[in-house]
Amino acid sequence: MKIIGIEKTSLIDYPDKVATVIFLAGCNFLCPYCHNSTIVEGIGKEIKEDELIEFLNKRKKFIDAISITGGEPTLHKDLYNLLKRIKNNGFFVKLDTNGTNPNVLKSILDDKLVDYIAMDVKAPFKKYNLVAGAKVNANSIKQSIQVIKKSGVEYEFRTTVCKELLSLEDIIAIAKEIKGSKKYFIQNFKDAETVIVGKNQLTPYKAEELTVIREKIENWFAEFKIR
């Protein structure tokens, strides 16, 4: 387990709760638009698990929840025990994942170690390797989607979009593949110096273009937003 960063207070990572965000190093994807390049590469000072738990307990008066992200948290063998320790200390827990480890997700969800899960659905299944920047087992992604939907835990699916990687038709195809899910959020790409492929290499969609998408797919989900 390599804990590589902490955001003390976030009002946007856990719906309707004040959260501390924990970043775990390493990822099995290399998404071109990723903002967390240093975390993916494991660059930064490591925080020991006991130090983390002590820090979180000191902040109980100020936060409701812990959001665990990366990188890809499910790559860490000690994730289960970390989640258990955090839950035992009385926090709500949110987990971010790319869905490549459905068995890990099932174990965590079956044992009620998270209260909210957010899974990135990167692309239509046939384009996953291109967008993820890695070889991906599409069946694992499909399994994770079903595990999450059947878990009874609050969840969201989300897709980051930019013109170079996903066409408007691709976005509609993704929505069709997860049609009927509770929540689906489209996140328009935002450029930054920390983007893996470098700044000024990728192009966000115009608001009016995404409005067309909204009109086509928003009724397929109980909740749909463009962020």
CORDAHU-V896981 format. One record per residue. N is the residue number from 1. PSI is psi in radians with two decimals (* if undefined). Layout:
BEGIN
n->N psi->PSI
n->N psi->PSI
END
This chain:
BEGIN
n->1 psi->2.11
n->2 psi->1.75
n->3 psi->2.10
n->4 psi->-0.03
n->5 psi->2.69
n->6 psi->2.28
n->7 psi->1.95
n->8 psi->-0.74
n->9 psi->2.22
n->10 psi->2.37
n->11 psi->0.03
n->12 psi->-0.22
n->13 psi->-0.52
n->14 psi->2.08
n->15 psi->2.16
n->16 psi->0.33
n->17 psi->2.65
n->18 psi->2.20
n->19 psi->2.70
n->20 psi->2.37
n->21 psi->2.27
n->22 psi->2.27
n->23 psi->2.17
n->24 psi->2.39
n->25 psi->2.67
n->26 psi->2.54
n->27 psi->2.60
n->28 psi->0.07
n->29 psi->2.83
n->30 psi->1.09
n->31 psi->2.23
n->32 psi->-0.55
n->33 psi->0.03
n->34 psi->2.35
n->35 psi->-0.26
n->36 psi->0.86
n->37 psi->-0.68
n->38 psi->-0.58
n->39 psi->-0.72
n->40 psi->-0.70
n->41 psi->-0.12
n->42 psi->0.47
n->43 psi->2.18
n->44 psi->2.94
n->45 psi->2.25
n->46 psi->2.45
n->47 psi->2.21
n->48 psi->2.60
n->49 psi->-0.75
n->50 psi->-0.67
n->51 psi->-0.70
n->52 psi->-0.85
n->53 psi->-0.71
n->54 psi->-0.75
n->55 psi->-0.78
n->56 psi->-0.73
n->57 psi->-0.54
n->58 psi->-0.33
n->59 psi->0.20
n->60 psi->-0.53
n->61 psi->-0.29
n->62 psi->-0.33
n->63 psi->2.72
n->64 psi->-0.49
n->65 psi->2.84
n->66 psi->2.27
n->67 psi->2.16
n->68 psi->2.16
n->69 psi->-2.94
n->70 psi->-2.44
n->71 psi->-2.91
n->72 psi->1.83
n->73 psi->-0.58
n->74 psi->-0.07
n->75 psi->-0.31
n->76 psi->2.14
n->77 psi->-0.47
n->78 psi->0.10
n->79 psi->-0.77
n->80 psi->-0.85
n->81 psi->-0.63
n->82 psi->-0.79
n->83 psi->-0.73
n->84 psi->-0.75
n->85 psi->-0.73
n->86 psi->-0.78
n->87 psi->-0.72
n->88 psi->-0.33
n->89 psi->0.12
n->90 psi->0.24
n->91 psi->2.61
n->92 psi->2.57
n->93 psi->2.29
n->94 psi->2.46
n->95 psi->2.29
n->96 psi->2.47
n->97 psi->2.72
n->98 psi->-0.02
n->99 psi->0.28
n->100 psi->-0.15
n->101 psi->1.30
n->102 psi->-0.57
n->103 psi->-0.68
n->104 psi->-0.79
n->105 psi->-0.74
n->106 psi->-0.76
n->107 psi->-0.79
n->108 psi->-0.77
n->109 psi->-0.70
n->110 psi->-0.60
n->111 psi->0.19
n->112 psi->0.75
n->113 psi->-0.14
n->114 psi->2.65
n->115 psi->-0.27
n->116 psi->2.41
n->117 psi->2.38
n->118 psi->2.11
n->119 psi->2.27
n->120 psi->2.12
n->121 psi->1.82
n->122 psi->-0.58
n->123 psi->2.96
n->124 psi->2.57
n->125 psi->-0.62
n->126 psi->-0.27
n->127 psi->0.19
n->128 psi->-0.77
n->129 psi->-0.70
n->130 psi->-0.86
n->131 psi->-0.64
n->132 psi->-0.27
n->133 psi->0.44
n->134 psi->2.86
n->135 psi->2.19
n->136 psi->2.38
n->137 psi->1.81
n->138 psi->-0.52
n->139 psi->-0.61
n->140 psi->-0.70
n->141 psi->-0.81
n->142 psi->-0.74
n->143 psi->-0.76
n->144 psi->-0.70
n->145 psi->-0.79
n->146 psi->-0.71
n->147 psi->-0.80
n->148 psi->-0.80
n->149 psi->-0.57
n->150 psi->-0.06
n->151 psi->-0.44
n->152 psi->-0.04
n->153 psi->2.54
n->154 psi->2.45
n->155 psi->2.87
n->156 psi->2.59
n->157 psi->2.59
n->158 psi->2.66
n->159 psi->2.22
n->160 psi->2.31
n->161 psi->2.43
n->162 psi->2.78
n->163 psi->-0.56
n->164 psi->-0.44
n->165 psi->-0.61
n->166 psi->2.15
n->167 psi->2.95
n->168 psi->-0.63
n->169 psi->-0.65
n->170 psi->-0.74
n->171 psi->-0.74
n->172 psi->-0.67
n->173 psi->-0.72
n->174 psi->-0.84
n->175 psi->-0.67
n->176 psi->-0.66
n->177 psi->-0.41
n->178 psi->0.29
n->179 psi->2.38
n->180 psi->-0.08
n->181 psi->2.79
n->182 psi->-0.94
n->183 psi->2.35
n->184 psi->2.19
n->185 psi->2.28
n->186 psi->2.22
n->187 psi->1.93
n->188 psi->2.33
n->189 psi->2.39
n->190 psi->2.19
n->191 psi->2.68
n->192 psi->2.84
n->193 psi->-0.47
n->194 psi->0.00
n->195 psi->2.41
n->196 psi->-0.75
n->197 psi->-0.03
n->198 psi->2.74
n->199 psi->2.64
n->200 psi->0.41
n->201 psi->-0.38
n->202 psi->2.67
n->203 psi->2.15
n->204 psi->2.83
n->205 psi->2.66
n->206 psi->2.64
n->207 psi->-0.70
n->208 psi->-0.51
n->209 psi->-0.72
n->210 psi->-0.42
n->211 psi->-0.65
n->212 psi->-0.74
n->213 psi->-0.80
n->214 psi->-0.81
n->215 psi->-0.51
n->216 psi->-0.58
n->217 psi->-0.20
n->218 psi->-0.49
n->219 psi->-0.06
n->220 psi->-0.15
n->221 psi->2.65
n->222 psi->-0.59
n->223 psi->2.27
n->224 psi->2.36
n->225 psi->2.66
n->226 psi->2.13
n->227 psi->*
END
